[in-house]
């Protein structure tokens, strides 16, 4: 599973494979507002960590 979709799933989103055309996959992601807030926090923290590593 794509890293971004794995993070979404870990945050409480439901990730559903809607279809596949060739090598392209189409997914639906849905969940509560709490999952969205957690997802945003994880993405923000990851971006800040990567920025910190680049600044060193």
mmCIF file of the N, C-alpha and C atoms, coordinates in Angstrom:
data_MODEL
# 
_entry.id   MODEL 
# 
loop_
_atom_site.group_PDB 
_atom_site.id 
_atom_site.type_symbol 
_atom_site.label_atom_id 
_atom_site.label_alt_id 
_atom_site.label_comp_id 
_atom_site.label_asym_id 
_atom_site.label_entity_id 
_atom_site.label_seq_id 
_atom_site.pdbx_PDB_ins_code 
_atom_site.Cartn_x 
_atom_site.Cartn_y 
_atom_site.Cartn_z 
_atom_site.occupancy 
_atom_site.B_iso_or_equiv 
_atom_site.pdbx_formal_charge 
_atom_site.auth_seq_id 
_atom_site.auth_comp_id 
_atom_site.auth_asym_id 
_atom_site.auth_atom_id 
_atom_site.pdbx_PDB_model_num 
ATOM 1   N N  . UNK A 1 1  ? 0.845   -1.181 0.000   1.00 0.00 ? 1  UNK A N  1 
ATOM 2   C CA . UNK A 1 1  ? 0.000   0.000  0.000   1.00 0.00 ? 1  UNK A CA 1 
ATOM 3   C C  . UNK A 1 1  ? 0.888   1.241  0.000   1.00 0.00 ? 1  UNK A C  1 
ATOM 4   N N  . UNK A 1 2  ? 0.492   2.222  -0.737  1.00 0.00 ? 2  UNK A N  1 
ATOM 5   C CA . UNK A 1 2  ? 1.196   3.488  -0.798  1.00 0.00 ? 2  UNK A CA 1 
ATOM 6   C C  . UNK A 1 2  ? 1.403   4.049  0.604   1.00 0.00 ? 2  UNK A C  1 
ATOM 7   N N  . UNK A 1 3  ? 2.548   4.672  0.841   1.00 0.00 ? 3  UNK A N  1 
ATOM 8   C CA . UNK A 1 3  ? 2.877   5.198  2.176   1.00 0.00 ? 3  UNK A CA 1 
ATOM 9   C C  . UNK A 1 3  ? 1.813   6.182  2.676   1.00 0.00 ? 3  UNK A C  1 
ATOM 10  N N  . UNK A 1 4  ? 1.336   7.050  1.814   1.00 0.00 ? 4  UNK A N  1 
ATOM 11  C CA . UNK A 1 4  ? 0.325   8.036  2.205   1.00 0.00 ? 4  UNK A CA 1 
ATOM 12  C C  . UNK A 1 4  ? -0.980  7.356  2.602   1.00 0.00 ? 4  UNK A C  1 
ATOM 13  N N  . UNK A 1 5  ? -1.379  6.338  1.856   1.00 0.00 ? 5  UNK A N  1 
ATOM 14  C CA . UNK A 1 5  ? -2.593  5.607  2.199   1.00 0.00 ? 5  UNK A CA 1 
ATOM 15  C C  . UNK A 1 5  ? -2.421  4.831  3.502   1.00 0.00 ? 5  UNK A C  1 
ATOM 16  N N  . UNK A 1 6  ? -1.226  4.320  3.752   1.00 0.00 ? 6  UNK A N  1 
ATOM 17  C CA . UNK A 1 6  ? -0.944  3.616  5.011   1.00 0.00 ? 6  UNK A CA 1 
ATOM 18  C C  . UNK A 1 6  ? -1.071  4.571  6.187   1.00 0.00 ? 6  UNK A C  1 
ATOM 19  N N  . UNK A 1 7  ? -0.549  5.780  6.044   1.00 0.00 ? 7  UNK A N  1 
ATOM 20  C CA . UNK A 1 7  ? -0.668  6.786  7.103   1.00 0.00 ? 7  UNK A CA 1 
ATOM 21  C C  . UNK A 1 7  ? -2.139  7.102  7.345   1.00 0.00 ? 7  UNK A C  1 
ATOM 22  N N  . UNK A 1 8  ? -2.901  7.286  6.269   1.00 0.00 ? 8  UNK A N  1 
ATOM 23  C CA . UNK A 1 8  ? -4.331  7.580  6.399   1.00 0.00 ? 8  UNK A CA 1 
ATOM 24  C C  . UNK A 1 8  ? -5.039  6.455  7.145   1.00 0.00 ? 8  UNK A C  1 
ATOM 25  N N  . UNK A 1 9  ? -4.736  5.225  6.796   1.00 0.00 ? 9  UNK A N  1 
ATOM 26  C CA . UNK A 1 9  ? -5.352  4.077  7.454   1.00 0.00 ? 9  UNK A CA 1 
ATOM 27  C C  . UNK A 1 9  ? -4.962  4.026  8.930   1.00 0.00 ? 9  UNK A C  1 
ATOM 28  N N  . UNK A 1 10 ? -3.695  4.276  9.234   1.00 0.00 ? 10 UNK A N  1 
ATOM 29  C CA . UNK A 1 10 ? -3.226  4.274  10.617  1.00 0.00 ? 10 UNK A CA 1 
ATOM 30  C C  . UNK A 1 10 ? -3.898  5.364  11.448  1.00 0.00 ? 10 UNK A C  1 
ATOM 31  N N  . UNK A 1 11 ? -4.326  6.442  10.790  1.00 0.00 ? 11 UNK A N  1 
ATOM 32  C CA . UNK A 1 11 ? -4.982  7.555  11.483  1.00 0.00 ? 11 UNK A CA 1 
ATOM 33  C C  . UNK A 1 11 ? -6.479  7.330  11.683  1.00 0.00 ? 11 UNK A C  1 
ATOM 34  N N  . UNK A 1 12 ? -7.014  6.271  11.104  1.00 0.00 ? 12 UNK A N  1 
ATOM 35  C CA . UNK A 1 12 ? -8.414  5.953  11.313  1.00 0.00 ? 12 UNK A CA 1 
ATOM 36  C C  . UNK A 1 12 ? -9.308  6.090  10.101  1.00 0.00 ? 12 UNK A C  1 
ATOM 37  N N  . UNK A 1 13 ? -8.720  6.382  8.944   1.00 0.00 ? 13 UNK A N  1 
ATOM 38  C CA . UNK A 1 13 ? -9.507  6.454  7.717   1.00 0.00 ? 13 UNK A CA 1 
ATOM 39  C C  . UNK A 1 13 ? -9.774  5.054  7.178   1.00 0.00 ? 13 UNK A C  1 
ATOM 40  N N  . UNK A 1 14 ? -10.873 4.911  6.483   1.00 0.00 ? 14 UNK A N  1 
ATOM 41  C CA . UNK A 1 14 ? -11.168 3.703  5.733   1.00 0.00 ? 14 UNK A CA 1 
ATOM 42  C C  . UNK A 1 14 ? -10.633 3.918  4.325   1.00 0.00 ? 14 UNK A C  1 
ATOM 43  N N  . UNK A 1 15 ? -9.787  3.011  3.860   1.00 0.00 ? 15 UNK A N  1 
ATOM 44  C CA . UNK A 1 15 ? -9.199  3.110  2.520   1.00 0.00 ? 15 UNK A CA 1 
ATOM 45  C C  . UNK A 1 15 ? -9.724  1.941  1.695   1.00 0.00 ? 15 UNK A C  1 
ATOM 46  N N  . UNK A 1 16 ? -10.407 2.263  0.600   1.00 0.00 ? 16 UNK A N  1 
ATOM 47  C CA . UNK A 1 16 ? -11.036 1.247  -0.226  1.00 0.00 ? 16 UNK A CA 1 
ATOM 48  C C  . UNK A 1 16 ? -10.487 1.338  -1.648  1.00 0.00 ? 16 UNK A C  1 
ATOM 49  N N  . UNK A 1 17 ? -10.065 0.204  -2.189  1.00 0.00 ? 17 UNK A N  1 
ATOM 50  C CA . UNK A 1 17 ? -9.642  0.146  -3.583  1.00 0.00 ? 17 UNK A CA 1 
ATOM 51  C C  . UNK A 1 17 ? -10.893 0.124  -4.442  1.00 0.00 ? 17 UNK A C  1 
ATOM 52  N N  . UNK A 1 18 ? -11.098 1.191  -5.214  1.00 0.00 ? 18 UNK A N  1 
ATOM 53  C CA . UNK A 1 18 ? -12.287 1.313  -6.052  1.00 0.00 ? 18 UNK A CA 1 
ATOM 54  C C  . UNK A 1 18 ? -12.110 0.632  -7.402  1.00 0.00 ? 18 UNK A C  1 
ATOM 55  N N  . UNK A 1 19 ? -10.877 0.621  -7.893  1.00 0.00 ? 19 UNK A N  1 
ATOM 56  C CA . UNK A 1 19 ? -10.651 -0.003 -9.187  1.00 0.00 ? 19 UNK A CA 1 
ATOM 57  C C  . UNK A 1 19 ? -9.207  0.109  -9.618  1.00 0.00 ? 19 UNK A C  1 
ATOM 58  N N  . UNK A 1 20 ? -8.898  -0.599 -10.685 1.00 0.00 ? 20 UNK A N  1 
ATOM 59  C CA . UNK A 1 20 ? -7.540  -0.586 -11.228 1.00 0.00 ? 20 UNK A CA 1 
ATOM 60  C C  . UNK A 1 20 ? -7.648  -0.605 -12.740 1.00 0.00 ? 20 UNK A C  1 
ATOM 61  N N  . UNK A 1 21 ? -6.938  0.327  -13.373 1.00 0.00 ? 21 UNK A N  1 
ATOM 62  C CA . UNK A 1 21 ? -6.858  0.373  -14.827 1.00 0.00 ? 21 UNK A CA 1 
ATOM 63  C C  . UNK A 1 21 ? -5.371  0.328  -15.163 1.00 0.00 ? 21 UNK A C  1 
ATOM 64  N N  . UNK A 1 22 ? -4.937  -0.780 -15.714 1.00 0.00 ? 22 UNK A N  1 
ATOM 65  C CA . UNK A 1 22 ? -3.513  -0.958 -15.973 1.00 0.00 ? 22 UNK A CA 1 
ATOM 66  C C  . UNK A 1 22 ? -2.763  -0.981 -14.652 1.00 0.00 ? 22 UNK A C  1 
ATOM 67  N N  . UNK A 1 23 ? -1.802  -0.090 -14.508 1.00 0.00 ? 23 UNK A N  1 
ATOM 68  C CA . UNK A 1 23 ? -1.043  -0.018 -13.261 1.00 0.00 ? 23 UNK A CA 1 
ATOM 69  C C  . UNK A 1 23 ? -1.571  1.055  -12.319 1.00 0.00 ? 23 UNK A C  1 
ATOM 70  N N  . UNK A 1 24 ? -2.568  1.819  -12.757 1.00 0.00 ? 24 UNK A N  1 
ATOM 71  C CA . UNK A 1 24 ? -3.135  2.911  -11.956 1.00 0.00 ? 24 UNK A CA 1 
ATOM 72  C C  . UNK A 1 24 ? -4.238  2.384  -11.045 1.00 0.00 ? 24 UNK A C  1 
ATOM 73  N N  . UNK A 1 25 ? -4.131  2.660  -9.733  1.00 0.00 ? 25 UNK A N  1 
ATOM 74  C CA . UNK A 1 25 ? -5.160  2.271  -8.778  1.00 0.00 ? 25 UNK A CA 1 
ATOM 75  C C  . UNK A 1 25 ? -5.969  3.496  -8.383  1.00 0.00 ? 25 UNK A C  1 
ATOM 76  N N  . UNK A 1 26 ? -7.248  3.287  -8.156  1.00 0.00 ? 26 UNK A N  1 
ATOM 77  C CA . UNK A 1 26 ? -8.158  4.352  -7.720  1.00 0.00 ? 26 UNK A CA 1 
ATOM 78  C C  . UNK A 1 26 ? -8.718  3.961  -6.365  1.00 0.00 ? 26 UNK A C  1 
ATOM 79  N N  . UNK A 1 27 ? -8.467  4.803  -5.360  1.00 0.00 ? 27 UNK A N  1 
ATOM 80  C CA . UNK A 1 27 ? -8.879  4.524  -3.994  1.00 0.00 ? 27 UNK A CA 1 
ATOM 81  C C  . UNK A 1 27 ? -9.821  5.600  -3.490  1.00 0.00 ? 27 UNK A C  1 
ATOM 82  N N  . UNK A 1 28 ? -10.662 5.207  -2.544  1.00 0.00 ? 28 UNK A N  1 
ATOM 83  C CA . UNK A 1 28 ? -11.493 6.156  -1.809  1.00 0.00 ? 28 UNK A CA 1 
ATOM 84  C C  . UNK A 1 28 ? -11.026 6.140  -0.364  1.00 0.00 ? 28 UNK A C  1 
ATOM 85  N N  . UNK A 1 29 ? -10.971 7.322  0.226   1.00 0.00 ? 29 UNK A N  1 
ATOM 86  C CA . UNK A 1 29 ? -10.568 7.459  1.616   1.00 0.00 ? 29 UNK A CA 1 
ATOM 87  C C  . UNK A 1 29 ? -11.662 8.241  2.331   1.00 0.00 ? 29 UNK A C  1 
ATOM 88  N N  . UNK A 1 30 ? -12.160 7.684  3.426   1.00 0.00 ? 30 UNK A N  1 
ATOM 89  C CA . UNK A 1 30 ? -13.196 8.393  4.178   1.00 0.00 ? 30 UNK A CA 1 
ATOM 90  C C  . UNK A 1 30 ? -13.027 8.111  5.661   1.00 0.00 ? 30 UNK A C  1 
ATOM 91  N N  . UNK A 1 31 ? -13.512 9.044  6.466   1.00 0.00 ? 31 UNK A N  1 
ATOM 92  C CA . UNK A 1 31 ? -13.419 8.868  7.908   1.00 0.00 ? 31 UNK A CA 1 
ATOM 93  C C  . UNK A 1 31 ? -13.896 10.094 8.650   1.00 0.00 ? 31 UNK A C  1 
ATOM 94  N N  . UNK A 1 32 ? -13.839 10.028 9.954   1.00 0.00 ? 32 UNK A N  1 
ATOM 95  C CA . UNK A 1 32 ? -14.310 11.129 10.786  1.00 0.00 ? 32 UNK A CA 1 
ATOM 96  C C  . UNK A 1 32 ? -13.322 12.303 10.815  1.00 0.00 ? 32 UNK A C  1 
ATOM 97  N N  . UNK A 1 33 ? -13.812 13.435 11.264  1.00 0.00 ? 33 UNK A N  1 
ATOM 98  C CA . UNK A 1 33 ? -12.985 14.634 11.380  1.00 0.00 ? 33 UNK A CA 1 
ATOM 99  C C  . UNK A 1 33 ? -11.762 14.372 12.259  1.00 0.00 ? 33 UNK A C  1 
ATOM 100 N N  . UNK A 1 34 ? -11.923 13.585 13.305  1.00 0.00 ? 34 UNK A N  1 
ATOM 101 C CA . UNK A 1 34 ? -10.805 13.252 14.191  1.00 0.00 ? 34 UNK A CA 1 
ATOM 102 C C  . UNK A 1 34 ? -9.677  12.574 13.411  1.00 0.00 ? 34 UNK A C  1 
ATOM 103 N N  . UNK A 1 35 ? -10.020 11.711 12.470  1.00 0.00 ? 35 UNK A N  1 
ATOM 104 C CA . UNK A 1 35 ? -9.006  11.049 11.644  1.00 0.00 ? 35 UNK A CA 1 
ATOM 105 C C  . UNK A 1 35 ? -8.286  12.068 10.765  1.00 0.00 ? 35 UNK A C  1 
ATOM 106 N N  . UNK A 1 36 ? -9.029  13.033 10.221  1.00 0.00 ? 36 UNK A N  1 
ATOM 107 C CA . UNK A 1 36 ? -8.423  14.077 9.394   1.00 0.00 ? 36 UNK A CA 1 
ATOM 108 C C  . UNK A 1 36 ? -7.453  14.925 10.206  1.00 0.00 ? 36 UNK A C  1 
ATOM 109 N N  . UNK A 1 37 ? -7.852  15.274 11.431  1.00 0.00 ? 37 UNK A N  1 
ATOM 110 C CA . UNK A 1 37 ? -6.973  16.065 12.308  1.00 0.00 ? 37 UNK A CA 1 
ATOM 111 C C  . UNK A 1 37 ? -5.696  15.298 12.631  1.00 0.00 ? 37 UNK A C  1 
ATOM 112 N N  . UNK A 1 38 ? -5.828  14.007 12.938  1.00 0.00 ? 38 UNK A N  1 
ATOM 113 C CA . UNK A 1 38 ? -4.656  13.186 13.235  1.00 0.00 ? 38 UNK A CA 1 
ATOM 114 C C  . UNK A 1 38 ? -3.762  13.052 12.012  1.00 0.00 ? 38 UNK A C  1 
ATOM 115 N N  . UNK A 1 39 ? -4.372  12.850 10.839  1.00 0.00 ? 39 UNK A N  1 
ATOM 116 C CA . UNK A 1 39 ? -3.622  12.742 9.590   1.00 0.00 ? 39 UNK A CA 1 
ATOM 117 C C  . UNK A 1 39 ? -2.822  14.023 9.338   1.00 0.00 ? 39 UNK A C  1 
ATOM 118 N N  . UNK A 1 40 ? -3.468  15.170 9.497   1.00 0.00 ? 40 UNK A N  1 
ATOM 119 C CA . UNK A 1 40 ? -2.788  16.457 9.290   1.00 0.00 ? 40 UNK A CA 1 
ATOM 120 C C  . UNK A 1 40 ? -1.624  16.619 10.260  1.00 0.00 ? 40 UNK A C  1 
ATOM 121 N N  . UNK A 1 41 ? -1.816  16.200 11.492  1.00 0.00 ? 41 UNK A N  1 
ATOM 122 C CA . UNK A 1 41 ? -0.755  16.291 12.494  1.00 0.00 ? 41 UNK A CA 1 
ATOM 123 C C  . UNK A 1 41 ? 0.439   15.416 12.119  1.00 0.00 ? 41 UNK A C  1 
ATOM 124 N N  . UNK A 1 42 ? 0.180   14.201 11.673  1.00 0.00 ? 42 UNK A N  1 
ATOM 125 C CA . UNK A 1 42 ? 1.259   13.293 11.275  1.00 0.00 ? 42 UNK A CA 1 
ATOM 126 C C  . UNK A 1 42 ? 2.022   13.854 10.080  1.00 0.00 ? 42 UNK A C  1 
ATOM 127 N N  . UNK A 1 43 ? 1.307   14.357 9.089   1.00 0.00 ? 43 UNK A N  1 
ATOM 128 C CA . UNK A 1 43 ? 1.952   14.925 7.905   1.00 0.00 ? 43 UNK A CA 1 
ATOM 129 C C  . UNK A 1 43 ? 2.783   16.150 8.280   1.00 0.00 ? 43 UNK A C  1 
ATOM 130 N N  . UNK A 1 44 ? 2.227   17.019 9.120   1.00 0.00 ? 44 UNK A N  1 
ATOM 131 C CA . UNK A 1 44 ? 2.962   18.211 9.573   1.00 0.00 ? 44 UNK A CA 1 
ATOM 132 C C  . UNK A 1 44 ? 4.233   17.806 10.308  1.00 0.00 ? 44 UNK A C  1 
ATOM 133 N N  . UNK A 1 45 ? 4.121   16.875 11.251  1.00 0.00 ? 45 UNK A N  1 
ATOM 134 C CA . UNK A 1 45 ? 5.280   16.443 12.023  1.00 0.00 ? 45 UNK A CA 1 
ATOM 135 C C  . UNK A 1 45 ? 6.347   15.818 11.133  1.00 0.00 ? 45 UNK A C  1 
ATOM 136 N N  . UNK A 1 46 ? 5.922   15.031 10.150  1.00 0.00 ? 46 UNK A N  1 
ATOM 137 C CA . UNK A 1 46 ? 6.860   14.409 9.214   1.00 0.00 ? 46 UNK A CA 1 
ATOM 138 C C  . UNK A 1 46 ? 7.588   15.469 8.397   1.00 0.00 ? 46 UNK A C  1 
ATOM 139 N N  . UNK A 1 47 ? 6.858   16.473 7.925   1.00 0.00 ? 47 UNK A N  1 
ATOM 140 C CA . UNK A 1 47 ? 7.463   17.550 7.138   1.00 0.00 ? 47 UNK A CA 1 
ATOM 141 C C  . UNK A 1 47 ? 8.456   18.340 7.987   1.00 0.00 ? 47 UNK A C  1 
ATOM 142 N N  . UNK A 1 48 ? 8.116   18.609 9.233   1.00 0.00 ? 48 UNK A N  1 
ATOM 143 C CA . UNK A 1 48 ? 9.020   19.348 10.119  1.00 0.00 ? 48 UNK A CA 1 
ATOM 144 C C  . UNK A 1 48 ? 10.287  18.549 10.408  1.00 0.00 ? 48 UNK A C  1 
ATOM 145 N N  . UNK A 1 49 ? 10.154  17.241 10.579  1.00 0.00 ? 49 UNK A N  1 
ATOM 146 C CA . UNK A 1 49 ? 11.322  16.391 10.815  1.00 0.00 ? 49 UNK A CA 1 
ATOM 147 C C  . UNK A 1 49 ? 12.235  16.378 9.598   1.00 0.00 ? 49 UNK A C  1 
ATOM 148 N N  . UNK A 1 50 ? 11.653  16.287 8.415   1.00 0.00 ? 50 UNK A N  1 
ATOM 149 C CA . UNK A 1 50 ? 12.461  16.285 7.198   1.00 0.00 ? 50 UNK A CA 1 
ATOM 150 C C  . UNK A 1 50 ? 13.156  17.620 6.989   1.00 0.00 ? 50 UNK A C  1 
ATOM 151 N N  . UNK A 1 51 ? 12.468  18.709 7.300   1.00 0.00 ? 51 UNK A N  1 
ATOM 152 C CA . UNK A 1 51 ? 13.065  20.034 7.187   1.00 0.00 ? 51 UNK A CA 1 
ATOM 153 C C  . UNK A 1 51 ? 14.212  20.179 8.169   1.00 0.00 ? 51 UNK A C  1 
ATOM 154 N N  . UNK A 1 52 ? 14.035  19.666 9.374   1.00 0.00 ? 52 UNK A N  1 
ATOM 155 C CA . UNK A 1 52 ? 15.076  19.734 10.390  1.00 0.00 ? 52 UNK A CA 1 
ATOM 156 C C  . UNK A 1 52 ? 16.314  18.984 9.960   1.00 0.00 ? 52 UNK A C  1 
ATOM 157 N N  . UNK A 1 53 ? 16.123  17.820 9.324   1.00 0.00 ? 53 UNK A N  1 
ATOM 158 C CA . UNK A 1 53 ? 17.268  17.032 8.841   1.00 0.00 ? 53 UNK A CA 1 
ATOM 159 C C  . UNK A 1 53 ? 18.019  17.768 7.730   1.00 0.00 ? 53 UNK A C  1 
ATOM 160 N N  . UNK A 1 54 ? 17.300  18.477 6.878   1.00 0.00 ? 54 UNK A N  1 
ATOM 161 C CA . UNK A 1 54 ? 17.927  19.208 5.776   1.00 0.00 ? 54 UNK A CA 1 
ATOM 162 C C  . UNK A 1 54 ? 18.714  20.404 6.281   1.00 0.00 ? 54 UNK A C  1 
ATOM 163 N N  . UNK A 1 55 ? 18.267  20.986 7.398   1.00 0.00 ? 55 UNK A N  1 
ATOM 164 C CA . UNK A 1 55 ? 18.929  22.156 7.956   1.00 0.00 ? 55 UNK A CA 1 
ATOM 165 C C  . UNK A 1 55 ? 20.233  21.805 8.669   1.00 0.00 ? 55 UNK A C  1 
ATOM 166 N N  . UNK A 1 56 ? 20.419  20.533 8.992   1.00 0.00 ? 56 UNK A N  1 
ATOM 167 C CA . UNK A 1 56 ? 21.629  20.122 9.739   1.00 0.00 ? 56 UNK A CA 1 
ATOM 168 C C  . UNK A 1 56 ? 22.839  20.058 8.866   1.00 0.00 ? 56 UNK A C  1 
# 
